[in-house]
Amino acid sequence: MGVFVFLPLILPLTALPIARLAEQYLHPRIVALLLTWVGAILAACSTLCLGLLVVVGTAQLPGNPLPDSWSDPEVREAVPYDEVAGKASIGALALVVAACALALRRHYGFRARAHRTLAAHAGASQVAVLADEVPYAYALPGSPGRILVSTGMLSGLNQAERRALLAHERAHLAGRHHRLLITVQLAGCANPLLRPFRAAVEYSTERWADEEAARVTGDRRTVARAVGKAALISQRAVVPGLAAFAGAGPVPRRVAALLGPVPPAGGRPPALTAAGIAAIVAAAGTAASTLSALNAAIALFFVLQAATYG
């Protein structure tokens, strides 16, 4: 197993440059999907390797329920610095589990509270207009998904801007952006080095929804104006959301992108470009992390098997 067990724990160091290159040069839909998948795989590999270290560390603790042979010198030699890394990983894995559980509890707790609010709201329309002076608008996933918008938000927009707002929120529901966001949030809980992916995916899903709203309405300037006005209206409103209309991502960058040309939605970028380099680095880092995690897991399996039955 050797030092390979540590590689998936440090390879997420590439997350920041990957996120920066990807969000600058790729279509926001591709960025959101790419970074979510890369983050999920890197987080899974990191957690797996923590689990392998926990096995080695736990086997050395007095009174553990594991076979005595698992604490033999042959097993300990399979992991460099086993005494320190093995025991430290026990606390690290406990923190990972606790952080992920807390994130899921907050996410689904907010959804449950929002759906209870909607239960008392008459009408079965996808759009629920709530009599509230606090300006907000967000897409609420569920079966079916709903769009919650306050009268405080609608009063600050004209008719065309309201259509842009609703098209934006429908894009969040259609793209299931909440799944991407919770996935990268959990990835950041599993390995703090993956946290840059969360901000990048938040921005990319907003840009993705912006572009969908522009396509549906056929007016990029109106969508840009709606984004800016919604941000100004709601800048002092503290409303927790899942995929808020103007709540994630730098608003000036979003407005500037909408006032510019439509981003290319092509497939793979050329290799000798910044976008191509971002994709290659992401693929290489993910492959290296996966292979390292599998190598460590298989090696430890055979070492433990030999120690148990040898």
N, C-alpha and C positions, 0 to 999 in steps of 0.2 A: 504493500500500500504506500509506504514511504511518504514523501512530501506531497504526493498527488492529492492527499486528503485535504490539504490546506488551499489548493488552487481555487476551488469553487468559492472559497470564503473571501478571496482577494480579487478575483477576476471582475467582480462588479465595479471595481475602480474605473473600468472603461465606460461606466454608465453615463457620466457627465459629458465626455466628448461625443459619445454616440448620440445622446439626446440633443446636444447643441447642433451638430452637423445635420441630423435628420430633420429637425423642425425648421431649419433654414432652407433646405434644398429639396425636400420631398413634399408631395401632396399631403395635406393634413390627415386624410383618411388612411393613407399608407403609414404615416408616422404613428398614428394612434394604434393601429393594429400591430405594426412591427415592434414598437416598444413594449406593448402589453405582452406579446408572446415572448419576447426576449427576457423581459423582467420576470415573467412567470417561470420560465425554464431556469434562469439563473437562481431565482429564489428557491425553487424546488431542489436544485443541486446543492445549494448552500445548506439548506435544512437537512438534507440527507447526510451530508458530511458531518454536520454537527451531531446528528444521531449516531453516526459511526464512532465519533469521538466519545460520545456519552457512554456507549457500550464499553469501551476500553476504560473510561474513567470510573464507571460504576462498578466494574469488576474488581477494582482495587479497594473499594470501600468495605470496611468490616461489616459483616452481617448482611451483605447483599444476597438476593435470591438467585444470582447467576451461578452456573457451575464453577467450582473452584479452579478448574483447569483454564478458565478464561483469564485468570490473573497470572498465569505462568509467564516466565521471562520471554518465551518465544512469542507470545501474543503481544506483550508490551513492546518488544523490539519492532513490531510491525508499524508502530506509530512513533515518529520522532517526537521527543519531548512529551511522552505519553503522560507522565505524572502531572505536569502542569496543564497541558492542553486538555487532557481527558477530563480532569476534574472541573476546570473552568467552563468547559462546554456544557456541563450539567446546568449550571446557572444560566448560561446563555440561551440554551434551548428552552428553559422554563420562561425566560423573558419573551422569547419569540412567540411561544404559545399564548402567554398572557396578553401580549400586544395584539395579536391577531384576533383573539377572542373579544377584546375590548372594541376593536375596530368594527367587527361584525355586529356586536351588540348595539353600538351607536348607529350603524347604518340601518339595520332592520328595526331598531327602536324608533328612529325618525320616520321610516316608512309606515310603521304601524300607527303612529300618532297622526300622521297626515291622512291616512285612509280612514281613521276614526272621525276626523274632521269632515271628510267628504261624505261619510255615511249619513250625516245629518243635513247634507246639502242636496236639495231637491234637483232632479233632472239626471238623465243618464248620458248627457253630452260628454264628449272627450274633454272639452274645455270647461272648467269650473271657475266662475268668476266669484271671488269672495269679497264681501263688503268689508274692506279693511283699508285704512288710510296709509298703512305702511306699504311702500311700493316693493313688490317682488313678483317674480314669475319663474316657475321652474317645472320641469318634467318629472312626474312621479311614476316610477315604474310599477307594474303590477299586472293583474289580469282582470280587466284591461288596464293599460297605462292611461294616466290622466295628466292634464295640464292645469296647474293651479296658477291663477293670475289674480292679483288684487285690483280693486277699483283705483287704488292709489297709483298703480303703475299705468293702467289704461288711461287715466285722466291726463297723463303727461305726454301721450302719444297721439298722433293723428291717425286717420283710418288706414292709410297705407303702411305706416309704421307698426300699427297693431297687427296687420296681416304678416308683416315680416317677423314680428315677435313670435306669433303663433307658428309660422312655418319653421322658425328656428327650433322651437320646443318640440314640434312634431319630428324634426330630424333627430333630436336626442332620443326620442322614444323609438323611432324606426331603426336607428343605428345601435340601439341597446348600449348606449354609452355608459350607463351606470355599471354595467358588468366590467367594462374596461377600467373604469375608475376604481372600483373596489378591488380588482385584481392587482393593479399597480400599488394600491395602498397596502394590501397585504404583503406584496413583494417587499415594500419598504420596511414593513414590520419584521419580515424574516431576515433582511440584511439591510442595515442603514445605508450602505453604499449604493443601494438601488433607489434611494429617495429622489434623485434628479428625474427619474422616469415619471414620477407622479406629477410634478409640475409640467413636464413636457406633454404628457397625455392629457392633462386638464386643458392646457392651451390648445392642443391639436383637436380635441373633441369640440371645443368651442369654434375653432376655425372650420372644422368639418361641417358643423351645423350652420355656420355663417354662409358657407358656400352653397349648401343645400337650400337655404332660404333665398339666396340670390338667384339660384337656378329656378326655383318655384315661382318667385315673384317676377323674375326677369328684370330686376332693377337693383344693381349692386349699390348704387348711391343711397337708395332708400334704406336698404339693410344697414349700411354703414352709419347713416344718420340715426337709425333706431338703436343700434348698438351704443353709440355715443350718448344719446339722450337717456337711454335706460340706465347707463352707468352713472350719469349725473344725478338722475332722479333717486337712485337707490344707494348712492355712495355712503349715506349715513344710516341706512337701514341694516340692522344685524339680523338676518333671517337665515337659519341653517338650511342648506339645500343640497341636492344631489348633483344636478347639472344645471346650474342657474344660468339665465339668459346672458347676464353680463357679470357673473360672479367669479369667473375663472379666466385667467390669462390676462396679459397686459392689454387693456382696451385700446390704447393708441396704436399698438401693433396690429390689432385686429381691424381697426378702421382703415389704417394705411393699406393693409392687404386687400381689403374690399374695394378700395379706390384704385388699386392697381389691376393688372391683367389677371385673368382666370388662371390659377396654377395648373400646370400640366398634370393630367391624371394618368399618365402612361405607366407602364409596368416597371421593369428593372431599369435603373439609371445606368448610364455608361460607367464602366469601371474606373476610368481615369478622370473622374470628377469628384467633387467633395461629397455629393450625394452617393456616388458609387462607393467611395471609401467608407462612408458611414455604414452602408449596408454590408460591406465586406467585413469591417471590424466587428459589427454586431453578430454576423454569422460565425466568424472565426472565434470570437470570445464565447459565444453560446456553445459551439461545438467543443471547444477545449474544456469548458466547464462541465459539460455533459459527460465527455469521455473520462475526465478526471474523476468525477463522482462515481461513474460506473466502475472504473478501474479500482478505486478505493473500496467500493462496496463488495465487488467480487473477490478482491484480495483478502479483505477481512473475513468474508464468508468462508473461504477455504482455510484460512489460518484458524478460525474458531472451530471449524469442522475437524481439522487435524488435531487440535488440542482436545476436543471432546472425545473423539473416537480413536485417537492415535495411541 
